Structure formats: structure tokens, C-alpha cells
């Protein structure tokens, strides 16, 4: 699936993550940009967590920007899922 419009989830508070999603042209694939206060230690883990949620939800052709302030894995997954659902116009239910 491809997102329909821009969406976001999360905050800039400590222990949270702000996830912004925007659709891109068909065939562009995924572009994931991460900035984090714990980038050196956890960049690969954060990227893997984000891609896992996108894989499960079958999302392609998306630009995702994640601004992390030390969020735990369940928080990252919840924020990505919420942003994706908002970008698809889906408002209820979870994985």
C-alpha cells in the first residue's frame, strides 16, 4: 500500500518519538530518515523496528522521518503504526 497523504504521530518529549510520513511517487520505495539522541547506540535497532512495522503493514513508496528522544521499541512501533494508519485514512484498530 502507498500512503494517501501526510500524517504524523508522537511528540518531541523525552522517551517518545515523532514520526512524520508522506507519500512519494510510485516506484520510489521507502526512504527512512532518523535523527535520535541515542543514534550511535541504537540507529540500526530503530531502523529495523520501523521497517518491521512497514513490512507487516505492506507499506511502500513512503518517506518516513523519525525524530527520536529515546523511545522504547513498543513506543516506536505504536507511533509508526499510528502515523501509517492516519496517512491511509484508517482511524481504528491495531495490529
C-alpha positions in Angstrom: 0.0 0.0 0.0 1.0 3.6 -0.5 0.1 6.3 1.9 -2.5 8.8 0.6 -1.5 11.9 2.5 0.9 13.3 5.1 0.5 12.3 8.7 2.3 12.3 12.0 2.2 10.7 15.4 4.2 11.2 18.6 5.8 14.2 20.4 9.2 15.7 21.0 9.0 14.8 24.7 11.7 12.7 26.4 11.2 8.9 25.8 9.0 9.5 22.8 9.4 9.6 19.0 7.9 11.9 16.4 7.0 10.1 13.2 6.2 12.0 10.0 5.0 10.2 6.9 4.5 11.5 3.4 3.7 9.6 0.2 6.2 9.6 -2.7 5.9 8.8 -6.4 5.0 5.2 -7.3 8.1 3.0 -7.6 10.2 5.3 -5.3 10.3 2.8 -2.5 11.0 3.6 1.2 13.1 6.4 2.4 13.6 6.4 6.2 15.4 9.3 7.8 16.2 9.0 11.5 17.6 11.5 14.0 18.0 10.4 17.6 19.6 11.4 20.9 20.8 7.7 21.0 21.8 7.5 17.3 25.2 5.9 17.9 23.9 3.1 20.0 20.5 2.3 18.5 20.2 3.6 14.9 20.1 0.1 13.4 17.6 -1.1 16.0 15.3 1.9 15.4 15.5 1.4 11.6 14.8 -2.3 11.9 11.8 -1.7 14.2 10.4 0.9 11.8 10.9 -1.3 8.7 9.3 -4.3 10.6 6.1 -2.3 11.1 6.1 -1.1 7.5 6.7 -4.7 6.3 3.8 -6.0 8.3 1.5 -3.2 7.0 2.8 -3.7 3.5 3.7 -0.1 3.0 5.9 1.0 0.1 6.5 4.4 -1.6 6.8 6.4 1.5 9.1 9.0 3.1 9.3 8.5 6.8 11.1 10.9 9.1 11.6 9.8 12.7 12.8 12.2 15.4 13.6 10.1 18.4 14.1 11.2 22.0 14.9 7.7 23.5 11.7 5.9 22.8 11.4 2.2 23.7 10.6 -0.4 21.0 6.8 -0.6 21.8 6.5 3.2 21.6 8.3 3.3 18.2 6.0 0.6 16.8 2.9 2.3 18.1 3.9 5.7 16.6 4.8 4.2 13.2 1.6 2.2 13.1 -0.5 5.3 14.1 1.2 7.5 11.5 0.7 4.9 8.8 -3.0 4.5 9.6 -3.5 8.2 9.7 -1.9 8.5 6.3 -4.2 5.8 4.9 -7.3 7.3 6.5 -7.7 4.4 8.9 -8.5 5.5 12.4 -9.5 2.5 14.4 -8.0 -0.9 15.4 -4.4 -2.0 15.9 -2.2 -4.8 14.6 
